[in-house]
């Protein structure tokens, strides 16, 4: 989260008072030996057993590079209007429409001979993984029956988010992120859960024998470090080992089918914040990662080397201090100067300092810059993919393993790398957390780089004390962090942030994945990956091959940031948002190294500790989000009627708009479908030329009269400059209205007149 800053803090106090007032006043594969058979799943989830041929048996024994592979993609777009968006923590940023649908992309890797040895890596177009979402996904898999419940569970399902700040919120498990969204929304939550489960089902149903291979490339112009002053606090000799202050490497894992050599999908990791769309944006999208994935998947259509249902996942990496605003941070005031290097202020004020994307001069809420940063990731990934056969490293080794445990970080004691005994602390957020970042600055007079006595407005001393005054022990534990919100010790009406964190690792052959619950900074991620690679090497874990380690997240449960101890001492935003004190990173490293031997070939998994379970707040979360009461069309109008027609002739490069009598989109999320399409007339037939997954087609909804329940929909299409001239098009709108009295949901359609690109 770029900032759950001032709005969260003030909202927290108000929310707490309000709550107190309210309370007082009122298919998996069956388990058997793969010694002489393998399985091909049917579409219904059942499996057909096939004997392993002598040739396949020989290949298995020789190179051990065959795996069960599956990919799947499903729609997770929740309510696109009237729900606070998740990421910037601005209560005024409420959804008003859709720029691009959100998806869950599932990647399954399994051991052919040991069916239970597999993992699922989910890439969701949302802000982060989450405890409630993960519980819901696991419950959904259990409900599918023993084919799924026998092979998918806590240990092998990773729920990662692309960290988009442009999706609907109100689905998170803990109270703090629920404050700006006015609580929890079941519809928003269920859309993500159901879509994620469906993507796993699709991947499971398509399981097939295949090969994995690894490659990497550089993306020079898609990210910068937004906290270079904190990065410079890391030891000089460590920094000198790296060319850049952010990781520029995009890592790719290719999924390829054995049967015909066709490519099933790619899974990539690259660190850049999902903050290309600005805080004033109210249109739902997957931000730059969503753009990259969509462009890649579209580019694969009709290629002879691509299997049907190809899926491209663009996962986050050590994203913590990265920014897509690659032109740097400048003062949006009369000076126009660069922001102060140490605390990102302009004349001592935090609010005017904003990062600039590649097209920051466009007044489009960041859409042009977002598309460009996504395009840059896509171009690099596509070039890598097209040359993969010449530059890839095969993944080999018969072992597919996974581990997961929970650890209470409110007081985890361990040995520091320097030999001393240290501990983590109950979660707390510092004053610089409220300052936000250059991607989304905070309000009032909070500043980054704040380690001393905060000099912010004195009202905040009162606010933080009302919420929960930290003890002296807590203050000492979190030093150098002056505590603003002592969130880890607040349990009313339920926990505000997690104290129990997820520890999860995956392994296939020599490829290791750290599944991080927080946003690791650049150097934190480097240290974590390096420590794991070194330990794997010393344990001979990867059977003589150099280990390849990637870090993905934020996943499973959002634990804010993970900075190095040196960065923590600077107390910019990332350090102030490192929840569990200065030793947070080393605690994660300690635990992953402790459990790493469980990923060995024959280590017994039955002895692996589960740890203390975190709470599931789905059914006891507060919600003050109003539902849809009813919809009505204006007098003498029907739902779907055009209010504003398109022109008859539209020039390439222009924007064509149609306005319709609308109804609330929350009545029907139209999952796996579209609210808006552009149809093209080809050879006597209308075919879909654009839909909700296209960046240049925008759906916007607005309420025109709250009492009467009337609303309108604008559908706008930015016609590409290369669109076919002389062709006929029309815009179509799909809606659903909630009837007055009965509450019945009635589907309807609207259609513009025909127009010609000329």
C-alpha positions in Angstrom: 0.0 0.0 0.0 1.5 3.3 -1.0 0.0 5.0 1.9 -2.6 4.2 4.6 -1.5 7.5 5.8 -3.2 10.4 7.4 -6.7 9.4 6.3 -6.2 6.1 8.0 -5.0 7.6 11.2 -7.8 10.2 11.4 -10.3 7.7 10.2 -9.1 5.2 12.7 -10.0 7.5 15.6 -13.4 8.4 14.2 -14.1 4.8 13.2 -13.2 3.6 16.7 -15.5 6.1 18.4 -18.3 5.2 16.0 -17.9 1.5 16.6 -17.8 2.0 20.4 -21.0 4.1 20.1 -22.7 1.5 18.0 -21.7 -1.4 20.3 -22.8 0.4 23.4 -26.1 1.8 21.9 -27.3 -1.3 20.5 -9.0 -31.7 -9.8 -6.6 -32.9 -7.8 -5.0 -36.2 -8.6 -5.7 -39.2 -6.5 -2.9 -40.5 -4.3 -1.2 -43.5 -5.8 2.2 -44.5 -7.1 3.3 -43.1 -10.4 5.7 -46.0 -10.9 4.1 -47.0 -14.2 1.2 -44.6 -14.9 0.6 -40.9 -15.3 -2.7 -38.9 -15.4 -4.4 -36.7 -17.9 -7.3 -34.8 -16.4 -10.7 -34.6 -18.1 -12.6 -31.3 -18.2 -15.0 -32.6 -15.5 -12.0 -33.0 -13.2 -11.8 -36.8 -13.4 -8.6 -38.3 -14.6 -7.7 -40.9 -17.1 -4.8 -43.2 -16.2 -2.2 -43.8 -19.0 0.7 -46.2 -18.8 4.1 -44.6 -18.9 5.8 -45.7 -22.1 9.2 -47.1 -22.1 10.5 -44.0 -23.9 8.9 -41.7 -21.2 10.2 -43.9 -18.4 13.6 -43.6 -19.9 13.4 -39.8 -20.1 12.1 -39.6 -16.6 15.0 -41.6 -15.3 17.6 -39.8 -17.3 16.9 -36.0 -17.1 14.2 -35.7 -14.5 13.0 -32.5 -16.1 9.4 -33.5 -16.8 6.7 -32.0 -14.6 2.9 -31.8 -14.4 2.1 -28.3 -15.6 -1.1 -26.3 -15.7 -2.2 -22.7 -16.3 -5.5 -21.0 -15.9 -7.0 -17.5 -15.9 -10.3 -16.2 -14.5 -12.1 -12.9 -13.9 -12.0 -11.4 -10.4 -13.4 -8.0 -11.2 -15.5 -6.9 -8.2 -17.9 -4.0 -7.8 -16.5 -1.2 -10.1 -18.6 1.6 -8.5 -19.5 3.0 -5.1 -16.6 1.0 -3.4 -13.5 2.6 -2.1 -10.4 1.6 -4.1 -7.6 -0.3 -2.4 -4.1 1.1 -2.3 -3.9 4.8 -1.7 -6.2 4.7 1.4 -8.1 7.8 0.3 -11.7 7.6 1.4 -12.7 9.9 -1.5 -11.2 7.6 -4.1 -14.4 5.7 -4.9 -14.9 3.6 -8.1 -16.8 5.1 -10.9 -16.2 2.6 -13.7 -13.9 0.2 -15.5 -10.8 0.6 -17.7 -9.7 -3.0 -17.7 -10.9 -6.1 -16.0 -9.0 -7.8 -13.2 -7.9 -11.4 -13.4 -6.5 -14.3 -11.4 -3.8 -16.2 -13.2 -2.9 -19.6 -11.8 0.3 -21.6 -12.4 0.5 -25.2 -11.1 3.7 -27.2 -11.0 3.6 -30.9 -9.9 5.8 -34.0 -9.5 4.7 -36.7 -11.9 5.6 -39.6 -9.6 4.3 -38.0 -6.4 0.9 -36.3 -7.0 0.7 -34.5 -3.7 4.0 -32.8 -4.4 2.9 -29.7 -6.3 2.3 -26.0 -5.8 -0.1 -23.3 -7.0 1.2 -19.8 -7.6 -1.6 -17.3 -8.1 -1.0 -13.8 -9.5 -4.1 -11.7 -8.8 -4.6 -8.2 -10.2 -5.2 -6.8 -6.7 -3.2 -4.8 -4.1 -1.9 -7.8 -2.2 -2.6 -11.3 -1.0 -4.8 -11.4 2.1 -5.6 -13.8 5.0 -9.4 -13.7 4.4 -9.0 -14.2 0.6 -6.6 -17.1 1.1 -8.9 -18.7 3.6 -11.8 -18.3 1.1 -9.7 -19.9 -1.7 -8.7 -22.8 0.4 -12.3 -23.3 1.5 -13.4 -23.1 -2.1 -10.9 -25.8 -3.1 -12.1 -28.0 -0.2 -15.7 -27.7 -1.5 -14.7 -29.0 -4.9 -14.2 -32.4 -3.3 -11.4 -34.8 -2.6 -9.8 -34.5 -6.0 -8.8 -31.0 -5.0 -8.8 -31.1 -1.2 -6.3 -34.1 -1.3 -3.7 -32.1 -3.1 -4.2 -28.4 -2.5 -4.0 -26.8 0.9 -2.2 -24.4 3.3 1.2 -25.7 2.4 1.2 -25.3 -1.4 -1.2 -22.4 -2.4 0.4 -18.9 -2.7 -1.9 -16.0 -3.2 0.1 -13.0 -4.5 -1.1 -9.6 -5.7 0.3 -7.5 -8.5 0.0 -4.5 -6.1 -2.4 -2.6 -8.3 -3.7 0.5 -6.5 -6.7 0.7 -8.9 -8.9 -2.2 -7.8 -12.0 -2.2 -5.6 -11.2 -2.6 -1.9 -13.2 -3.7 1.2 -12.0 -7.3 1.0 -9.2 -7.4 3.5 -9.2 -9.3 6.7 -8.0 -6.7 9.2 -9.6 -3.5 10.4 -6.9 -0.9 9.4 -7.4 -1.2 5.6 -11.2 -1.5 6.1 -11.4 2.0 7.7 -11.2 4.0 4.5 -13.5 1.5 2.7 -16.2 1.9 5.4 -15.8 -1.8 6.3 -15.9 -5.1 4.5 -17.9 -5.9 1.4 -18.8 -9.6 0.7 -19.4 -9.0 -3.0 -15.9 -7.6 -3.5 -14.4 -10.4 -1.5 -16.4 -13.2 -3.2 -15.5 -12.0 -6.7 -11.8 -12.5 -5.9 -12.3 -15.8 -4.1 -14.5 -17.3 -6.8 -12.3 -16.1 -9.7 -9.2 -17.4 -8.0 -10.7 -20.8 -7.4 -11.9 -20.9 -11.0 -8.5 -20.1 -12.3 -7.1 -23.0 -10.3 -9.8 -25.3 -11.6 -8.8 -24.3 -15.2 -5.1 -24.9 -14.5 -5.9 -28.2 -12.8 -8.2 -29.4 -15.6 -5.4 -28.7 -18.1 -2.6 -30.5 -16.3 -0.2 -32.0 -18.7 3.3 -33.2 -19.0 5.8 -30.4 -19.7 9.1 -28.7 -19.3 10.1 -25.6 -17.4 12.8 -23.2 -18.4 14.2 -20.0 -16.9 15.5 -16.8 -18.5 16.1 -13.2 -17.6 16.5 -9.8 -19.2 16.9 -6.2 -18.2 14.1 -3.6 -18.1 16.1 -0.4 -17.9 13.3 2.2 -18.0 10.3 0.9 -16.0 11.3 1.6 -12.4 13.3 3.9 -10.1 14.0 4.0 -6.4 11.6 6.4 -4.6 13.6 6.4 -1.4 17.2 6.7 -2.5 18.2 8.5 0.7 17.2 5.4 2.7 18.9 3.1 0.2 22.2 5.0 0.7 22.1 4.0 4.4 23.0 0.5 3.4 26.7 -0.3 3.6 28.8 1.1 0.7 30.5 -2.2 0.0 27.2 -3.8 -0.4 25.8 -1.2 -2.7 28.9 -1.3 -4.8 28.0 -4.8 -5.9 25.0 -3.6 -7.8 24.8 -1.2 -10.8 21.4 0.2 -9.8 19.5 1.1 -6.7 16.5 -1.0 -7.9 16.6 -4.4 -9.5 16.2 -4.1 -13.3 16.0 -7.8 -13.9 12.8 -9.4 -15.3 12.8 -13.1 -14.6 10.7 -15.5 -16.7 9.6 -19.1 -16.1 8.3 -20.7 -19.3 5.7 -23.5 -19.3 6.0 -25.8 -22.3 3.9 -28.9 -23.2 5.8 -32.1 -24.0 3.2 -33.5 -26.3 3.6 -31.0 -29.1 6.2 -28.5 -27.8 3.5 -25.7 -27.5 3.9 -23.0 -24.9 1.3 -23.0 -22.2 2.3 -19.8 -20.4 4.9 -17.7 -18.8 5.4 -16.5 -15.2 7.5 -13.4 -14.7 8.9 -11.4 -11.7 9.8 -7.7 -11.9 9.6 -5.0 -9.2 7.6 -1.9 -9.9 4.8 -0.4 -7.8 1.3 -0.5 -9.1 0.9 3.2 -8.7 1.1 4.4 -12.3 -2.6 5.2 -12.0 -2.8 8.2 -9.7 -4.7 8.8 -6.5 -7.4 10.8 -8.4 -8.2 7.8 -10.7 -11.5 6.2 -10.1 -11.5 3.6 -12.9 -10.8 0.0 -12.1 -7.7 -1.6 -13.7 -4.8 -3.9 -13.0 -2.4 -0.9 -13.4 0.9 -1.5 -15.2 1.1 -5.2 -14.5 -2.4 -5.7 -15.8 -1.4 -3.9 -19.0 1.7 -6.0 -19.4 -0.1 -9.3 -19.0 -2.9 -8.3 -21.3 -0.5 -7.1 -24.0 1.6 -10.3 -23.8 -1.5 -12.6 -24.0 -2.9 -10.8 -26.9 0.4 -10.9 -28.7 0.4 -14.7 -28.4 -2.8 -15.2 -30.3 -2.7 -17.1 -33.6 1.0 -18.1 -33.1 1.8 -21.6 -34.1 4.0 -22.2 -31.0 1.3 -21.2 -28.5 -1.3 -23.5 -26.9 -4.9 -22.5 -26.6 -5.5 -20.7 -23.2 -2.0 -19.3 -23.0 -1.6 -17.4 -19.7 1.0 -14.7 -18.9 1.6 -13.8 -15.2 3.4 -10.6 -14.3 4.2 -11.0 -10.6 5.8 -8.5 -8.2 9.2 -8.9 -6.7 11.1 -6.8 -4.2 8.8 -3.9 -4.9 9.0 -1.9 -1.6 11.0 1.2 -2.6 10.3 1.1 -6.4 8.2 3.5 -8.4 6.9 3.6 -11.9 7.2 7.4 -11.9 10.5 7.1 -13.7 11.1 10.8 -14.3 11.5 11.5 -10.6 9.7 13.5 -8.0 9.1 17.2 -8.4 7.3 20.0 -6.6 3.9 20.8 -8.0 4.2 24.4 -6.9 5.6 27.6 -8.3 9.1 26.4 -8.0 8.9 23.3 -10.1 12.1 22.0 -8.5 13.0 18.5 -7.6 11.7 17.4 -4.1 14.1 17.5 -1.2 16.3 14.4 -1.4 16.1 13.5 2.3 12.4 13.9 3.1 10.6 14.5 -0.2 9.3 17.9 0.7 8.8 21.2 -1.1 9.7 24.2 1.0 9.2 22.0 4.1 5.7 20.7 2.9 5.0 17.2 2.0 1.9 17.5 -0.1 3.2 19.2 -3.3 5.8 16.5 -3.9 4.7 14.0 -6.7 6.4 11.5 -8.8 6.2 11.9 -12.6 5.5 9.1 -15.0 6.6 9.1 -18.6 3.5 11.0 -19.7 2.9 13.1 -16.6 1.7 16.1 -18.6 -1.4 14.2 -19.8 -4.3 15.0 -17.6 -5.7 11.4 -17.6 -5.2 10.3 -14.0 -2.0 8.5 -15.1 -3.6 6.3 -17.8 -1.0 7.1 -20.5 2.0 6.6 -18.1 0.4 3.4 -16.8 0.1 2.0 -20.3 3.6 2.9 -21.2 5.2 1.3 -18.1 3.2 -1.8 -18.7 4.2 -1.7 -22.4 7.9 -1.5 -21.4 7.6 -4.6 -19.2 5.7 -6.4 -22.1 8.3 -5.5 -24.7 11.2 -6.8 -22.6 9.3 -10.0 -21.7 8.3 -10.5 -25.3 11.9 -10.1 -26.6 13.1 -12.5 -24.0 10.4 -15.0 -24.9 11.1 -14.8 -28.6 14.7 -15.6 -28.0 14.1 -18.1 -25.2 15.5 -21.2 -27.0 18.9 -19.5 -27.3 19.2 -18.1 -23.8 17.2 -20.3 -21.4 18.3 -22.5 -18.5 16.3 -25.7 -18.3 14.7 -26.4 -14.9 15.6 -30.0 -13.9 15.5 -32.2 -10.9 12.6 -34.4 -10.0 11.8 -32.6 -6.8 8.7 -30.4 -6.4 8.2 -29.3 -2.9 6.4 -26.6 -0.9 6.2 -25.5 2.7 4.1 -23.1 4.7 3.8 -22.2 8.3 2.5 -19.3 10.5 4.7 -17.4 12.9 3.6 -15.0 15.6 5.8 -11.9 15.1 4.5 -10.0 18.1 7.5 -11.4 20.0 9.6 -13.8 18.0 13.1 -14.3 19.5 16.0 -15.5 17.4 19.7 -15.2 16.9 20.8 -12.2 14.8 23.5 -12.7 12.2 25.9 -10.8 14.4 25.4 -13.4 17.2 23.2 -11.4 19.5 19.7 -12.4 20.6 17.0 -10.1 19.2 13.2 -10.2 18.8 10.4 -8.8 16.8 7.6 -6.6 18.2 3.8 -6.3 18.0 3.0 -4.4 14.8 3.2 -0.6 14.8 3.4 2.1 12.2 5.6 5.2 12.5 4.9 8.9 11.9 6.5 8.7 8.4 4.0 6.2 7.4 1.4 9.0 7.5 3.7 11.0 5.2 3.0 8.7 2.3 5.4 8.5 -0.6 6.2 10.4 -3.8 3.7 8.1 -5.5 1.0 9.3 -3.2 2.0 11.9 -0.6 0.2 12.2 2.7 -1.5 15.3 4.2 -1.0 17.8 7.0 2.6 18.2 8.1 3.9 14.7 8.3 7.3 14.1 6.7 9.4 11.2 5.7 12.8 10.6 7.3 11.4 11.2 10.8 13.3 9.4 13.6 13.2 12.0 16.4 10.4 13.6 18.3 7.7 14.2 15.7 6.8 17.8 15.2 3.6 17.2 13.4 0.3 18.8 14.4 -0.1 18.2 18.2 -3.6 16.8 17.6 -1.9 13.6 16.5 -0.5 13.0 20.0 -4.1 13.0 21.2 -5.3 10.8 18.3 -2.7 8.2 18.7 -3.1 8.1 22.5 -6.9 7.6 22.1 -6.4 4.7 19.7 -3.8 3.0 21.8 -0.8 4.5 23.7 2.3 2.3 23.1 4.1 1.0 26.2 7.7 1.9 27.0 8.6 -1.6 26.1 6.9 -1.2 22.7 8.7 2.1 22.1 12.1 0.6 22.9 11.4 -2.5 20.7 10.5 -0.3 17.7 13.4 2.2 18.1 14.2 4.2 15.8 10.5 4.4 15.0 8.4 7.0 16.7 5.1 5.2 16.9 2.0 6.8 15.4 -0.4 3.9 15.4 0.2 1.0 17.8 -1.9 -1.2 15.6 -0.6 -4.6 16.6 -1.9 -4.2 20.2 -5.4 -3.1 19.3 -7.9 -6.0 19.4 -11.2 -4.1 19.5 -13.5 -4.6 17.7 -11.0 -7.1 16.1 -7.3 -7.0 15.1 -6.2 -4.0 13.1 -3.2 -5.6 11.4 -1.7 -9.1 11.4 0.8 -10.2 14.1 0.8 -13.7 12.7 2.6 -13.8 9.4 3.0 -16.4 6.6 6.3 -18.1 5.9 6.2 -20.0 2.6 8.7 -21.4 0.1 8.3 -23.3 -3.2 10.8 -25.4 -5.0 10.9 -27.1 -8.4 14.3 -28.5 -9.3 16.9 -25.8 -8.8 14.3 -23.0 -8.9 13.2 -21.6 -5.5 10.4 -19.1 -4.8 10.3 -16.9 -1.6 6.6 -16.0 -1.1 6.8 -12.8 0.8 3.8 -11.4 2.8 5.2 -7.9 2.8 6.8 -5.5 0.4 10.5 -6.1 0.6 12.7 -3.2 -0.4 15.3 -3.6 -3.1 18.2 -4.4 -0.7 16.0 -6.4 1.7 15.0 -8.6 -1.2 18.6 -9.0 -2.4 19.7 -10.1 1.1 16.9 -12.5 1.5 17.4 -14.1 -1.9 21.2 -14.3 -1.5 20.8 -15.9 2.0 18.5 -18.5 0.6 20.7 -19.3 -2.4 23.8 -19.6 -0.2 22.1 -21.9 2.2 20.6 -24.0 -0.6 24.1 -24.3 -2.0 25.7 -25.4 1.3 22.9 -27.9 1.9 23.4 -29.3 -1.7 19.7 -28.8 -2.0 19.7 -28.3 -5.7 21.7 -31.4 -6.5 24.8 -29.8 -7.9 23.0 -27.0 -9.9 23.3 -23.3 -9.0 20.1 -22.4 -7.2 17.9 -19.8 -8.9 15.9 -17.7 -6.3 13.1 -15.3 -6.9 10.9 -13.4 -4.5 7.2 -12.9 -5.1 4.7 -10.9 -3.2 3.0 -9.2 -1.4 1.3 -12.5 -0.7 -1.1 -14.4 1.6 -1.4 -11.7 4.2 -0.5 -8.1 3.8 2.2 -7.2 6.3 3.1 -3.8 4.8 6.9 -3.3 4.3 10.2 -5.2 4.9 13.2 -2.9 5.0 16.8 -3.4 6.0 17.9 -2.4 9.5 19.9 0.5 8.0 16.8 1.7 6.0 14.7 1.3 9.0 17.0 3.6 10.9 16.3 6.4 8.4 12.5 6.1 8.9 11.2 7.1 5.6 7.9 5.6 4.6 9.2 2.1 4.0 11.0 1.9 7.3 8.1 3.5 9.2 5.8 0.8 7.6 8.0 -2.1 8.6 5.5 -3.4 11.1 7.5 -5.6 13.5 10.5 -3.5 14.3 14.1 -3.2 13.0 14.7 -6.9 13.0 11.8 -7.8 10.7 13.9 -8.7 7.7 16.3 -10.9 9.6 13.4 -12.6 11.3 12.0 -13.6 7.9 15.4 -14.7 6.7 16.0 -16.7 9.9 12.7 -18.6 9.5 13.1 -19.4 5.8 16.6 -20.7 6.3 15.4 -22.7 9.3 12.8 -24.4 7.2 14.7 -24.7 3.9 15.8 -28.3 4.6 12.1 -29.3 4.3 12.4 -28.7 0.6 15.0 -31.5 0.3 14.3 -34.6 -1.8 13.1 -36.9 0.9 12.5 -34.8 3.9 9.4 -35.9 5.8 6.7 -33.2 5.5 4.6 -34.8 8.2 6.7 -33.2 10.9 6.4 -29.7 9.5 4.9 -27.2 12.0 1.7 -25.5 11.1 2.1 -22.7 13.6 -0.7 -20.5 15.2 -3.6 -19.9 12.8 -4.5 -16.2 12.1 -8.1 -15.1 12.6 -10.6 -15.2 9.7 -12.7 -12.1 10.0 -15.0 -12.6 7.0 -18.1 -13.2 9.1 -17.4 -10.7 11.9 -16.1 -7.7 10.0 -17.9 -4.5 10.3 -19.5 -2.9 7.2 -21.2 0.4 6.7 -21.4 0.0 2.9 -24.9 0.5 1.5 -26.3 -1.9 -1.0 -28.2 -1.0 -4.2 -31.7 0.1 -3.2 -33.3 0.2 -6.7 -32.8 1.5 -10.2 -35.3 3.4 -12.4 -35.2 4.8 -15.9 -36.2 8.4 -16.3 -39.8 9.2 -17.4 -40.4 8.2 -21.0 -37.1 6.3 -21.2 -36.1 2.7 -20.9 -32.9 1.1 -19.6 -30.4 1.0 -22.4 -31.8 3.9 -24.4 -29.2 6.2 -25.8 -28.9 9.6 -24.3 -26.0 10.8 -26.4 -25.4 9.2 -29.8 -22.1 8.6 -31.5 -21.3 10.7 -34.6 -21.8 9.0 -37.9 -18.2 9.4 -38.9 -15.2 9.0 -36.5 -11.6 9.9 -37.3 -8.8 7.5 -36.4 -7.1 8.7 -33.2 -10.2 10.4 -31.9 -12.5 9.4 -29.0 -16.0 8.3 -29.7 -18.6 8.3 -26.9 -22.1 6.9 -26.4 -24.2 7.6 -23.4 -27.0 5.3 -22.2 -29.7 5.2 -19.6 -28.0 3.0 -17.1 -28.3 1.0 -13.9 -26.0 0.2 -11.1 -23.2 -2.1 -12.2 -23.1 -3.7 -8.7 -26.3 -5.5 -9.7 -24.3 -7.9 -11.9 -20.5 -8.0 -11.9 -20.6 -9.7 -15.3 -17.7 -12.0 -14.4 -16.1 -13.6 -17.5 -18.2 -11.2 -19.6 -18.3 -7.4 -20.4 -20.2 -4.3 -19.6 -19.1 -2.7 -22.8 -18.1 -3.9 -26.3 -17.3 -2.4 -29.6 -18.7 -4.5 -32.5 -17.3 -4.4 -36.0 -19.4 -5.4 -39.1 -17.4 -8.0 -41.1 -18.8 -10.0 -44.0 -22.4 -9.5 -42.9 -21.8 -10.4 -39.3 -21.2 -8.3 -36.2 -18.1 -9.4 -34.3 -16.6 -8.2 -31.0 -13.7 -5.9 -31.8 -13.1 -4.5 -28.2 -14.4 -5.5 -24.8 -13.8 -4.8 -21.1 -10.2 -6.2 -21.3 -9.1 -3.5 -23.8 -7.3 -0.4 -22.4 -8.8 1.9 -25.0 -12.4 1.1 -24.2 -13.7 2.8 -21.0 -16.9 2.3 -19.1 -18.1 5.0 -16.7 -21.2 5.1 -14.5 -22.7 8.0 -12.7 -25.8 8.5 -10.5 -28.0 11.3 -11.8 -30.7 11.2 -9.1 -30.3 9.3 -5.8 -33.9 9.6 -4.8 -35.3 8.4 -8.2 -32.5 5.8 -8.6 -31.6 7.0 -12.1 -28.2 6.8 -13.6 -26.3 7.1 -16.9 -23.4 5.2 -18.5 -20.7 6.7 -20.8 -18.8 4.2 -23.0 -15.9 5.8 -24.7 -13.5 4.3 -27.3 -10.2 5.9 -28.1 -10.0 4.8 -31.7 -6.5 3.6 -32.7 -4.8 5.7 -35.4 -4.3 2.5 -37.4 -7.9 1.2 -37.1 -9.3 -0.1 -40.4 -10.8 2.9 -42.3 -14.2 2.5 -44.0 -15.3 -0.2 -41.5 -18.6 0.0 -39.6 -18.8 -0.2 -35.8 -21.3 0.2 -33.0 -21.0 0.4 -29.2 -23.0 -2.1 -27.1 -23.9 -1.8 -23.4 -24.9 -4.7 -21.1 -26.6 -3.8 -17.9 -28.8 -5.1 -15.1 -31.4 -3.1 -13.1 -32.8 -3.8 -9.6 -36.5 -3.3 -9.8 -38.4 -1.1 -7.3 -40.3 -3.1 -4.8 -39.5 -6.7 -5.9 -35.8 -6.3 -5.9 -35.7 -8.4 -9.0 -32.5 -8.1 -11.2 -33.5 -7.6 -14.8 -30.9 -7.8 -17.6 -31.0 -5.3 -20.5 -28.9 -4.1 -23.4 -28.2 -0.8 -25.1 -26.8 -0.1 -28.5 -25.5 2.9 -30.3 -26.1 3.7 -33.9 -23.7 2.5 -36.5 -20.6 4.7 -37.2 -17.8 4.5 -39.7 -14.1 5.1 -39.2 -13.2 7.6 -41.8 
